[in-house]
Amino acid sequence: MTPPPAPGPYGPSSGAAASGRFLTSDDEFEMDEPDVIILFRIVCGLMALLCGIGLLGAAAIINNVGFAEGWLGALLLVLVSLALGPLYLAGVFPPRRSWMWYYGLVLMSISSLAVCPAVVTGPIIYYWLREDCRSWYGV
């Protein structure tokens, strides 16, 4: 049986030895979630909400314009809303996986091209590309 480790330089109550737990490589490099991920979640939630509103807008087009004139616009709005809505909804609670960084970059790029102005999503993409966000996801 090996003897217990010697107390740290600040006495027996310091460090992991006092708690009976030893640091692993994962504990040493644990970092806080970057703030840009919160902004990403907010944008994804707003975009999912806009896709839901788009479904209601398609019904309003059919009601107000009539089916004969508005069916094509309503169909396009429904297809885009049904295609992008679940993708944005999945971005509200992103897992900490390396593929999620790429997924988020694609969603933010779509957001900057489609509905949200680049003034809002441009800075988010800038901070998304920084090293702290990349290392959070392990990219």
DRENTORKOL-3810 file (N, C-alpha, C; in nm, 4 decimals):
REM DRENTORKOL-3810
@n.u->0.0847; n.v->-0.1165; n.w->0.0000; ca.u->0.0000; ca.v->0.0000; ca.w->0.0000; c.u->0.0898; c.v->0.1234; c.w->0.0000
@n.u->0.0564; n.v->0.2190; n.w->-0.0848; ca.u->0.1386; ca.v->0.3401; ca.w->-0.0945; c.u->0.0919; c.v->0.4426; c.w->0.0064
@n.u->0.1839; n.v->0.5235; n.w->0.0548; ca.u->0.1463; ca.v->0.6254; ca.w->0.1535; c.u->0.0652; c.v->0.7352; c.w->0.0855
@n.u->-0.0170; n.v->0.8076; n.w->0.1612; ca.u->-0.0952; ca.v->0.9167; ca.w->0.1030; c.u->-0.0015; c.v->1.0270; c.w->0.0552
@n.u->-0.0470; n.v->1.1064; n.w->-0.0391; ca.u->0.0391; ca.v->1.2131; ca.w->-0.0897; c.u->0.0664; c.v->1.3173; c.w->0.0183
@n.u->0.1830; n.v->1.3784; n.w->0.0066; ca.u->0.2220; ca.v->1.4818; ca.w->0.1026; c.u->0.1295; c.v->1.6021; c.w->0.0877
@n.u->0.1070; n.v->1.6744; n.w->0.1978; ca.u->0.0211; ca.v->1.7923; ca.w->0.1875; c.u->0.0829; c.v->1.8962; c.w->0.0946
@n.u->-0.0044; n.v->1.9771; n.w->0.0357; ca.u->0.0405; ca.v->2.0809; ca.w->-0.0559; c.u->0.1168; c.v->2.1894; c.w->0.0164
@n.u->0.1677; n.v->2.2875; n.w->-0.0562; ca.u->0.2478; ca.v->2.3930; ca.w->0.0043; c.u->0.1677; c.v->2.4817; c.w->0.0980
@n.u->0.0354; n.v->2.4759; n.w->0.0927; ca.u->-0.0470; ca.v->2.5613; ca.w->0.1776; c.u->-0.1196; c.v->2.4829; c.w->0.2843
@n.u->-0.0710; n.v->2.3665; n.w->0.3153; ca.u->-0.1316; ca.v->2.2870; ca.w->0.4205; c.u->-0.2204; c.v->2.1773; c.w->0.3657
@n.u->-0.2739; n.v->2.0932; n.w->0.4553; ca.u->-0.3508; ca.v->1.9784; ca.w->0.4116; c.u->-0.4871; c.v->2.0142; c.w->0.3518
@n.u->-0.5349; n.v->2.1356; n.w->0.3716; ca.u->-0.6689; ca.v->2.1685; ca.w->0.3226; c.u->-0.6681; c.v->2.2230; c.w->0.1806
@n.u->-0.5528; n.v->2.2258; n.w->0.1169; ca.u->-0.5488; ca.v->2.2832; ca.w->-0.0176; c.u->-0.5559; c.v->2.1745; c.w->-0.1226
@n.u->-0.6145; n.v->2.2094; n.w->-0.2352; ca.u->-0.6090; ca.v->2.1233; ca.w->-0.3523; c.u->-0.6997; c.v->2.0038; c.w->-0.3462
@n.u->-0.6741; n.v->1.9122; n.w->-0.4352; ca.u->-0.7586; ca.v->1.7958; ca.w->-0.4500; c.u->-0.7327; c.v->1.6915; c.w->-0.3422
@n.u->-0.6151; n.v->1.6953; n.w->-0.2801; ca.u->-0.5829; ca.v->1.5944; ca.w->-0.1792; c.u->-0.6748; c.v->1.6076; c.w->-0.0585
@n.u->-0.7161; n.v->1.7303; n.w->-0.0253; ca.u->-0.8033; ca.v->1.7500; ca.w->0.0898; c.u->-0.9429; c.v->1.6962; c.w->0.0624
@n.u->-0.9886; n.v->1.7061; n.w->-0.0603; ca.u->-1.1226; ca.v->1.6582; ca.w->-0.0918; c.u->-1.1232; c.v->1.5096; c.w->-0.1238
@n.u->-1.0073; n.v->1.4488; n.w->-0.1325; ca.u->-0.9998; ca.v->1.3077; ca.w->-0.1643; c.u->-1.0116; c.v->1.2824; c.w->-0.3142
@n.u->-1.0085; n.v->1.3852; n.w->-0.3919; ca.u->-1.0249; ca.v->1.3740; ca.w->-0.5364; c.u->-0.9003; c.v->1.4296; c.w->-0.6021
@n.u->-0.8511; n.v->1.3605; n.w->-0.7002; ca.u->-0.7312; ca.v->1.4051; ca.w->-0.7693; c.u->-0.7689; c.v->1.4587; c.w->-0.9064
@n.u->-0.6983; n.v->1.5608; n.w->-0.9494; ca.u->-0.7275; ca.v->1.6240; ca.w->-1.0770; c.u->-0.6905; c.v->1.5318; c.w->-1.1917
@n.u->-0.7758; n.v->1.5291; n.w->-1.2895; ca.u->-0.7461; ca.v->1.4571; ca.w->-1.4125; c.u->-0.7196; c.v->1.5601; c.w->-1.5203
@n.u->-0.6822; n.v->1.5149; n.w->-1.6351; ca.u->-0.6525; ca.v->1.6091; ca.w->-1.7430; c.u->-0.7778; c.v->1.6851; c.w->-1.7848
@n.u->-0.8976; n.v->1.6244; n.w->-1.7723; ca.u->-1.0210; ca.v->1.6944; ca.w->-1.8073; c.u->-1.0498; c.v->1.8076; c.w->-1.7089
@n.u->-1.0221; n.v->1.7852; n.w->-1.5794; ca.u->-1.0489; ca.v->1.8872; ca.w->-1.4800; c.u->-0.9558; c.v->2.0067; c.w->-1.4948
@n.u->-0.8324; n.v->1.9823; n.w->-1.5312; ca.u->-0.7358; ca.v->2.0905; ca.w->-1.5399; c.u->-0.7701; c.v->2.1881; c.w->-1.6514
@n.u->-0.8290; n.v->2.1382; n.w->-1.7578; ca.u->-0.8556; ca.v->2.2222; ca.w->-1.8734; c.u->-1.0034; c.v->2.2551; c.w->-1.8888
@n.u->-1.0806; n.v->2.2355; n.w->-1.7849; ca.u->-1.2223; ca.v->2.2707; ca.w->-1.7897; c.u->-1.2357; c.v->2.4209; c.w->-1.8027
@n.u->-1.3177; n.v->2.4652; n.w->-1.8974; ca.u->-1.3323; ca.v->2.6079; ca.w->-1.9200; c.u->-1.4787; c.v->2.6448; c.w->-1.9197
@n.u->-1.5036; n.v->2.7717; n.w->-1.8948; ca.u->-1.6405; ca.v->2.8208; ca.w->-1.8939; c.u->-1.6924; c.v->2.8330; c.w->-2.0355
@n.u->-1.8236; n.v->2.8244; n.w->-2.0481; ca.u->-1.8877; ca.v->2.8378; ca.w->-2.1782; c.u->-1.8703; c.v->2.9804; c.w->-2.2301
@n.u->-1.8255; n.v->2.9965; n.w->-2.3535; ca.u->-1.8101; ca.v->3.1317; ca.w->-2.4089; c.u->-1.9457; c.v->3.2015; c.w->-2.4213
@n.u->-1.9446; n.v->3.3336; n.w->-2.4081; ca.u->-2.0675; ca.v->3.4117; ca.w->-2.4135; c.u->-2.1351; c.v->3.4049; c.w->-2.5495
@n.u->-2.0597; n.v->3.3816; n.w->-2.6540; ca.u->-2.1178; ca.v->3.3775; ca.w->-2.7886; c.u->-2.2161; c.v->3.2614; c.w->-2.8028
@n.u->-2.2019; n.v->3.1577; n.w->-2.7236; ca.u->-2.2938; ca.v->3.0447; ca.w->-2.7322; c.u->-2.4318; c.v->3.0852; c.w->-2.6819
@n.u->-2.4374; n.v->3.1721; n.w->-2.5822; ca.u->-2.5665; ca.v->3.2231; ca.w->-2.5350; c.u->-2.6327; c.v->3.3057; c.w->-2.6449
@n.u->-2.5545; n.v->3.3908; n.w->-2.7117; ca.u->-2.6090; ca.v->3.4695; ca.w->-2.8223; c.u->-2.6553; c.v->3.3790; c.w->-2.9359
@n.u->-2.5799; n.v->3.2745; n.w->-2.9623; ca.u->-2.6179; ca.v->3.1781; ca.w->-3.0657; c.u->-2.7507; c.v->3.1121; c.w->-3.0318
@n.u->-2.7691; n.v->3.0746; n.w->-2.9064; ca.u->-2.8948; ca.v->3.0130; ca.w->-2.8642; c.u->-3.0121; c.v->3.1093; c.w->-2.8808
@n.u->-2.9895; n.v->3.2358; n.w->-2.8486; ca.u->-3.0955; ca.v->3.3358; ca.w->-2.8624; c.u->-3.1337; c.v->3.3532; c.w->-3.0086
@n.u->-3.0333; n.v->3.3647; n.w->-3.0966; ca.u->-3.0616; ca.v->3.3813; ca.w->-3.2392; c.u->-3.1339; c.v->3.2584; c.w->-3.2936
@n.u->-3.0924; n.v->3.1389; n.w->-3.2539; ca.u->-3.1603; ca.v->3.0174; ca.w->-3.3005; c.u->-3.3053; c.v->3.0135; c.w->-3.2523
@n.u->-3.3283; n.v->3.0540; n.w->-3.1287; ca.u->-3.4651; ca.v->3.0583; ca.w->-3.0777; c.u->-3.5510; c.v->3.1586; c.w->-3.1528
@n.u->-3.4951; n.v->3.2752; n.w->-3.1814; ca.u->-3.5707; ca.v->3.3757; ca.w->-3.2570; c.u->-3.5974; c.v->3.3299; c.w->-3.4002
@n.u->-3.5001; n.v->3.2654; n.w->-3.4607; ca.u->-3.5201; ca.v->3.2164; ca.w->-3.5972; c.u->-3.6235; c.v->3.1031; c.w->-3.6003
@n.u->-3.6241; n.v->3.0162; n.w->-3.4999; ca.u->-3.7260; ca.v->2.9110; ca.w->-3.4930; c.u->-3.8641; c.v->2.9737; c.w->-3.4740
@n.u->-3.8710; n.v->3.0786; n.w->-3.3937; ca.u->-3.9976; ca.v->3.1502; ca.w->-3.3759; c.u->-4.0431; c.v->3.2149; c.w->-3.5059
@n.u->-3.9497; n.v->3.2733; n.w->-3.5805; ca.u->-3.9848; ca.v->3.3322; ca.w->-3.7098; c.u->-4.0335; c.v->3.2268; c.w->-3.8089
@n.u->-3.9771; n.v->3.1074; n.w->-3.8027; ca.u->-4.0250; ca.v->3.0002; ca.w->-3.8899; c.u->-4.1667; c.v->2.9591; c.w->-3.8517
@n.u->-4.1965; n.v->2.9580; n.w->-3.7239; ca.u->-4.3335; ca.v->2.9302; ca.w->-3.6804; c.u->-4.4300; c.v->3.0384; c.w->-3.7248
@n.u->-4.3866; n.v->3.1641; n.w->-3.7173; ca.u->-4.4688; ca.v->3.2746; ca.w->-3.7650; c.u->-4.4872; c.v->3.2641; c.w->-3.9164
@n.u->-4.3855; n.v->3.2141; n.w->-3.9867; ca.u->-4.3968; ca.v->3.1937; ca.w->-4.1304; c.u->-4.5070; c.v->3.0957; c.w->-4.1663
@n.u->-4.5256; n.v->2.9931; n.w->-4.0833; ca.u->-4.6355; ca.v->2.8994; ca.w->-4.1078; c.u->-4.7707; c.v->2.9686; c.w->-4.0930
@n.u->-4.7799; n.v->3.0552; n.w->-3.9930; ca.u->-4.9033; ca.v->3.1321; ca.w->-3.9766; c.u->-4.9218; c.v->3.2310; c.w->-4.0912
@n.u->-4.8114; n.v->3.2874; n.w->-4.1388; ca.u->-4.8182; ca.v->3.3807; ca.w->-4.2513; c.u->-4.8681; c.v->3.3145; c.w->-4.3784
@n.u->-4.8322; n.v->3.1885; n.w->-4.3973; ca.u->-4.8810; ca.v->3.1168; ca.w->-4.5151; c.u->-5.0322; c.v->3.1003; c.w->-4.5090
@n.u->-5.0831; n.v->3.0732; n.w->-4.3913; ca.u->-5.2295; ca.v->3.0630; ca.w->-4.3760; c.u->-5.2953; c.v->3.1985; c.w->-4.3999
@n.u->-5.2311; n.v->3.3052; n.w->-4.3559; ca.u->-5.2859; ca.v->3.4393; ca.w->-4.3772; c.u->-5.2853; c.v->3.4762; c.w->-4.5249
@n.u->-5.1832; n.v->3.4352; n.w->-4.5976; ca.u->-5.1779; ca.v->3.4624; ca.w->-4.7420; c.u->-5.2954; c.v->3.3947; c.w->-4.8125
@n.u->-5.3188; n.v->3.2703; n.w->-4.7784; ca.u->-5.4284; ca.v->3.1971; ca.w->-4.8411; c.u->-5.5626; c.v->3.2601; c.w->-4.8040
@n.u->-5.5792; n.v->3.3005; n.w->-4.6786; ca.u->-5.7042; ca.v->3.3608; ca.w->-4.6333; c.u->-5.7307; c.v->3.4948; c.w->-4.7004
@n.u->-5.6304; n.v->3.5813; n.w->-4.7076; ca.u->-5.6509; ca.v->3.7172; ca.w->-4.7557; c.u->-5.6453; c.v->3.7299; c.w->-4.9073
@n.u->-5.5538; n.v->3.6613; n.w->-4.9716; ca.u->-5.5357; ca.v->3.6749; ca.w->-5.1156; c.u->-5.6228; c.v->3.5745; c.w->-5.1908
@n.u->-5.6418; n.v->3.4606; n.w->-5.1329; ca.u->-5.7159; ca.v->3.3555; ca.w->-5.2008; c.u->-5.6194; c.v->3.2487; c.w->-5.2496
@n.u->-5.6720; n.v->3.1301; n.w->-5.2645; ca.u->-5.5860; ca.v->3.0184; ca.w->-5.3009; c.u->-5.5326; c.v->3.0321; c.w->-5.4433
@n.u->-5.6131; n.v->3.0813; n.w->-5.5336; ca.u->-5.5730; ca.v->3.0879; ca.w->-5.6744; c.u->-5.4521; c.v->3.1788; c.w->-5.6951
@n.u->-5.4459; n.v->3.2910; n.w->-5.6223; ca.u->-5.3354; ca.v->3.3850; ca.w->-5.6417; c.u->-5.2180; c.v->3.3599; c.w->-5.5469
@n.u->-5.2446; n.v->3.3101; n.w->-5.4269; ca.u->-5.1394; ca.v->3.3043; ca.w->-5.3262; c.u->-5.0837; c.v->3.1676; c.w->-5.2953
@n.u->-5.1189; n.v->3.0666; n.w->-5.3725; ca.u->-5.0758; ca.v->2.9322; ca.w->-5.3352; c.u->-4.9256; c.v->2.9137; c.w->-5.3492
@n.u->-4.8630; n.v->2.9765; n.w->-5.4493; ca.u->-4.7199; ca.v->2.9561; ca.w->-5.4692; c.u->-4.6384; c.v->3.0213; c.w->-5.3574
@n.u->-4.6735; n.v->3.1438; n.w->-5.3219; ca.u->-4.6035; ca.v->3.2109; ca.w->-5.2118; c.u->-4.6228; c.v->3.1396; c.w->-5.0796
@n.u->-4.7454; n.v->3.0935; n.w->-5.0560; ca.u->-4.7734; ca.v->3.0207; ca.w->-4.9325; c.u->-4.6977; c.v->2.8890; c.w->-4.9290
@n.u->-4.6900; n.v->2.8208; n.w->-5.0422; ca.u->-4.6177; ca.v->2.6938; ca.w->-5.0482; c.u->-4.4691; c.v->2.7136; c.w->-5.0205
@n.u->-4.4099; n.v->2.8159; n.w->-5.0803; ca.u->-4.2678; ca.v->2.8435; ca.w->-5.0557; c.u->-4.2428; c.v->2.8793; c.w->-4.9096
@n.u->-4.3311; n.v->2.9581; n.w->-4.8524; ca.u->-4.3160; ca.v->2.9963; ca.w->-4.7116; c.u->-4.3279; c.v->2.8752; c.w->-4.6201
@n.u->-4.4195; n.v->2.7868; n.w->-4.6498; ca.u->-4.4357; ca.v->2.6650; ca.w->-4.5695; c.u->-4.3134; c.v->2.5754; c.w->-4.5831
@n.u->-4.2642; n.v->2.5572; n.w->-4.7048; ca.u->-4.1483; ca.v->2.4694; ca.w->-4.7255; c.u->-4.0235; c.v->2.5219; c.w->-4.6553
@n.u->-3.9987; n.v->2.6524; n.w->-4.6664; ca.u->-3.8809; ca.v->2.7098; ca.w->-4.6002; c.u->-3.8956; c.v->2.7016; c.w->-4.4492
@n.u->-4.0155; n.v->2.7309; n.w->-4.3984; ca.u->-4.0376; ca.v->2.7267; ca.w->-4.2535; c.u->-4.0248; c.v->2.5859; c.w->-4.1988
@n.u->-4.0778; n.v->2.4883; n.w->-4.2713; ca.u->-4.0681; ca.v->2.3493; ca.w->-4.2243; c.u->-3.9268; c.v->2.2939; c.w->-4.2366
@n.u->-3.8504; n.v->2.3439; n.w->-4.3323; ca.u->-3.7135; ca.v->2.2956; ca.w->-4.3494; c.u->-3.6190; c.v->2.3565; c.w->-4.2455
@n.u->-3.6305; n.v->2.4870; n.w->-4.2226; ca.u->-3.5350; ca.v->2.5545; ca.w->-4.1349; c.u->-3.5778; c.v->2.5582; c.w->-3.9883
@n.u->-3.7067; n.v->2.5527; n.w->-3.9609; ca.u->-3.7546; ca.v->2.5610; ca.w->-3.8227; c.u->-3.6942; c.v->2.4571; c.w->-3.7303
@n.u->-3.7002; n.v->2.3281; n.w->-3.7655; ca.u->-3.6398; ca.v->2.2275; ca.w->-3.6771; c.u->-3.4877; c.v->2.2402; c.w->-3.6647
@n.u->-3.4219; n.v->2.2863; n.w->-3.7710; ca.u->-3.2763; ca.v->2.3042; ca.w->-3.7634; c.u->-3.2402; c.v->2.4117; c.w->-3.6612
@n.u->-3.3141; n.v->2.5219; n.w->-3.6638; ca.u->-3.2890; ca.v->2.6278; ca.w->-3.5662; c.u->-3.3320; c.v->2.5861; c.w->-3.4268
@n.u->-3.4391; n.v->2.5113; n.w->-3.4168; ca.u->-3.4847; ca.v->2.4662; ca.w->-3.2856; c.u->-3.3816; c.v->2.3742; c.w->-3.2212
@n.u->-3.3140; n.v->2.2927; n.w->-3.3025; ca.u->-3.2085; ca.v->2.2054; ca.w->-3.2496; c.u->-3.0884; c.v->2.2864; c.w->-3.2024
@n.u->-3.0686; n.v->2.4063; n.w->-3.2566; ca.u->-2.9569; ca.v->2.4904; ca.w->-3.2149; c.u->-2.9784; c.v->2.5621; c.w->-3.0834
@n.u->-3.1003; n.v->2.5554; n.w->-3.0285; ca.u->-3.1266; ca.v->2.6233; ca.w->-2.9010; c.u->-3.0532; c.v->2.5544; c.w->-2.7866
@n.u->-3.0402; n.v->2.4239; n.w->-2.7923; ca.u->-2.9696; ca.v->2.3481; ca.w->-2.6887; c.u->-2.8558; c.v->2.2696; c.w->-2.7534
@n.u->-2.7465; n.v->2.3385; n.w->-2.7889; ca.u->-2.6396; ca.v->2.2707; ca.w->-2.8628; c.u->-2.5568; c.v->2.1782; c.w->-2.7728
@n.u->-2.5304; n.v->2.0566; n.w->-2.8183; ca.u->-2.4413; ca.v->1.9694; ca.w->-2.7420; c.u->-2.2965; c.v->2.0142; c.w->-2.7598
@n.u->-2.2133; n.v->1.9740; n.w->-2.6681; ca.u->-2.0717; ca.v->2.0120; ca.w->-2.6744; c.u->-1.9958; c.v->1.9064; c.w->-2.7537
@n.u->-2.0130; n.v->1.9095; n.w->-2.8835; ca.u->-1.9470; ca.v->1.8180; ca.w->-2.9754; c.u->-1.8787; c.v->1.8989; c.w->-3.0836
@n.u->-1.7770; n.v->1.8415; n.w->-3.1458; ca.u->-1.7025; ca.v->1.9170; ca.w->-3.2464; c.u->-1.7876; c.v->1.9485; c.w->-3.3685
@n.u->-1.8800; n.v->1.8612; n.w->-3.4071; ca.u->-1.9645; ca.v->1.8872; ca.w->-3.5226; c.u->-2.0589; c.v->2.0040; c.w->-3.4983
@n.u->-2.0884; n.v->2.0332; n.w->-3.3714; ca.u->-2.1817; ca.v->2.1413; ca.w->-3.3408; c.u->-2.1232; c.v->2.2771; c.w->-3.3771
@n.u->-1.9919; n.v->2.2903; n.w->-3.3721; ca.u->-1.9308; ca.v->2.4179; ca.w->-3.4100; c.u->-1.9569; c.v->2.4455; c.w->-3.5581
@n.u->-1.9417; n.v->2.3437; n.w->-3.6418; ca.u->-1.9690; ca.v->2.3591; ca.w->-3.7849; c.u->-2.1180; c.v->2.3821; c.w->-3.8097
@n.u->-2.2011; n.v->2.3096; n.w->-3.7397; ca.u->-2.3464; ca.v->2.3244; ca.w->-3.7512; c.u->-2.3875; c.v->2.4679; c.w->-3.7165
@n.u->-2.3318; n.v->2.5207; n.w->-3.6087; ca.u->-2.3625; ca.v->2.6576; ca.w->-3.5690; c.u->-2.3145; c.v->2.7596; c.w->-3.6709
@n.u->-2.1986; n.v->2.7352; n.w->-3.7285; ca.u->-2.1467; ca.v->2.8262; ca.w->-3.8303; c.u->-2.2378; c.v->2.8288; c.w->-3.9527
@n.u->-2.2875; n.v->2.7131; n.w->-3.9930; ca.u->-2.3791; ca.v->2.7071; ca.w->-4.1069; c.u->-2.5106; c.v->2.7780; c.w->-4.0732
@n.u->-2.5642; n.v->2.7543; n.w->-3.9532; ca.u->-2.6893; ca.v->2.8207; ca.w->-3.9155; c.u->-2.6733; c.v->2.9721; c.w->-3.9088
@n.u->-2.5620; n.v->3.0188; n.w->-3.8552; ca.u->-2.5412; ca.v->3.1637; ca.w->-3.8478; c.u->-2.5212; c.v->3.2229; c.w->-3.9874
@n.u->-2.4600; n.v->3.1489; n.w->-4.0760; ca.u->-2.4433; ca.v->3.1962; ca.w->-4.2135; c.u->-2.5774; c.v->3.2053; c.w->-4.2845
@n.u->-2.6624; n.v->3.1060; n.w->-4.2647; ca.u->-2.7968; ca.v->3.1108; ca.w->-4.3231; c.u->-2.8748; c.v->3.2284; c.w->-4.2652
@n.u->-2.8596; n.v->3.2516; n.w->-4.1364; ca.u->-2.9303; ca.v->3.3628; ca.w->-4.0722; c.u->-2.8864; c.v->3.4963; c.w->-4.1298
@n.u->-2.7591; n.v->3.5105; n.w->-4.1558; ca.u->-2.7110; ca.v->3.6384; ca.w->-4.2069; c.u->-2.7547; c.v->3.6607; c.w->-4.3508
@n.u->-2.7798; n.v->3.5547; n.w->-4.4254; ca.u->-2.8227; ca.v->3.5699; ca.w->-4.5644; c.u->-2.9736; c.v->3.5826; c.w->-4.5783
@n.u->-3.0489; n.v->3.5183; n.w->-4.4911; ca.u->-3.1924; ca.v->3.5084; ca.w->-4.5130; c.u->-3.2707; c.v->3.6196; c.w->-4.4426
@n.u->-3.2836; n.v->3.6148; n.w->-4.3138; ca.u->-3.3761; ca.v->3.7032; ca.w->-4.2442; c.u->-3.3032; c.v->3.8069; c.w->-4.1595
@n.u->-3.2173; n.v->3.7615; n.w->-4.0716; ca.u->-3.1504; ca.v->3.8539; ca.w->-3.9804; c.u->-3.0474; c.v->3.9370; c.w->-4.0562
@n.u->-3.0378; n.v->4.0637; n.w->-4.0261; ca.u->-2.9365; ca.v->4.1452; ca.w->-4.0944; c.u->-2.7957; c.v->4.1065; c.w->-4.0497
@n.u->-2.7027; n.v->4.1297; n.w->-4.1386; ca.u->-2.5635; ca.v->4.0950; ca.w->-4.1102; c.u->-2.5076; c.v->4.1785; c.w->-3.9964
@n.u->-2.5718; n.v->4.2899; n.w->-3.9639; ca.u->-2.5261; ca.v->4.3726; ca.w->-3.8514; c.u->-2.5382; c.v->4.2949; c.w->-3.7203
@n.u->-2.6391; n.v->4.2094; n.w->-3.7104; ca.u->-2.6594; ca.v->4.1308; ca.w->-3.5880; c.u->-2.5750; c.v->4.0036; c.w->-3.5906
@n.u->-2.5814; n.v->3.9302; n.w->-3.7011; ca.u->-2.5141; ca.v->3.8004; ca.w->-3.7036; c.u->-2.3653; c.v->3.8110; c.w->-3.7376
@n.u->-2.3234; n.v->3.9206; n.w->-3.7983; ca.u->-2.1818; ca.v->3.9374; ca.w->-3.8311; c.u->-2.0911; c.v->3.9308; c.w->-3.7095
@n.u->-2.1186; n.v->4.0106; n.w->-3.6042; ca.u->-2.0345; ca.v->4.0001; ca.w->-3.4839; c.u->-2.0433; c.v->3.8636; c.w->-3.4163
@n.u->-2.1602; n.v->3.7998; n.w->-3.4232; ca.u->-2.1720; ca.v->3.6668; ca.w->-3.3621; c.u->-2.0852; c.v->3.5666; c.w->-3.4373
@n.u->-2.0846; n.v->3.5760; n.w->-3.5700; ca.u->-1.9979; ca.v->3.4873; ca.w->-3.6490; c.u->-1.8512; c.v->3.5154; c.w->-3.6172
@n.u->-1.8163; n.v->3.6430; n.w->-3.5996; ca.u->-1.6774; ca.v->3.6776; ca.w->-3.5656; c.u->-1.6365; c.v->3.6104; c.w->-3.4350
@n.u->-1.7196; n.v->3.6221; n.w->-3.3322; ca.u->-1.6852; ca.v->3.5605; ca.w->-3.2038; c.u->-1.6963; c.v->3.4079; c.w->-3.2096
@n.u->-1.7805; n.v->3.3567; n.w->-3.2982; ca.u->-1.7915; ca.v->3.2115; ca.w->-3.3159; c.u->-1.6623; c.v->3.1542; c.w->-3.3727
@n.u->-1.5941; n.v->3.2329; n.w->-3.4567; ca.u->-1.4703; ca.v->3.1871; ca.w->-3.5202; c.u->-1.3477; c.v->3.2014; c.w->-3.4304
@n.u->-1.3615; n.v->3.2647; n.w->-3.3161; ca.u->-1.2471; ca.v->3.2840; ca.w->-3.2270; c.u->-1.2058; c.v->3.1528; c.w->-3.1611
@n.u->-1.0851; n.v->3.1547; n.w->-3.1097; ca.u->-1.0247; ca.v->3.0324; ca.w->-3.0565; c.u->-1.0976; c.v->2.9790; c.w->-2.9325
@n.u->-1.1518; n.v->3.0667; n.w->-2.8471; ca.u->-1.2177; ca.v->3.0176; ca.w->-2.7261; c.u->-1.3435; c.v->2.9373; c.w->-2.7586
@n.u->-1.4181; n.v->2.9800; n.w->-2.8598; ca.u->-1.5370; ca.v->2.9041; ca.w->-2.9001; c.u->-1.4973; c.v->2.7747; c.w->-2.9699
@n.u->-1.3953; n.v->2.7812; n.w->-3.0524; ca.u->-1.3484; ca.v->2.6615; ca.w->-3.1219; c.u->-1.2966; c.v->2.5580; c.w->-3.0215
@n.u->-1.2220; n.v->2.6021; n.w->-2.9227; ca.u->-1.1669; ca.v->2.5075; ca.w->-2.8263; c.u->-1.2765; c.v->2.4540; c.w->-2.7332
@n.u->-1.3833; n.v->2.5326; n.w->-2.7096; ca.u->-1.4966; ca.v->2.4842; ca.w->-2.6290; c.u->-1.5586; c.v->2.3615; c.w->-2.6954
@n.u->-1.5703; n.v->2.3670; n.w->-2.8269; ca.u->-1.6271; ca.v->2.2550; ca.w->-2.9009; c.u->-1.5228; c.v->2.1529; c.w->-2.9429
@n.u->-1.3959; n.v->2.1790; n.w->-2.9193; ca.u->-1.2915; ca.v->2.0825; ca.w->-2.9510; c.u->-1.2537; c.v->2.0795; c.w->-3.0975
@n.u->-1.2667; n.v->2.1918; n.w->-3.1639; ca.u->-1.2323; ca.v->2.2002; ca.w->-3.3073; c.u->-1.0926; c.v->2.2527; c.w->-3.3216
END
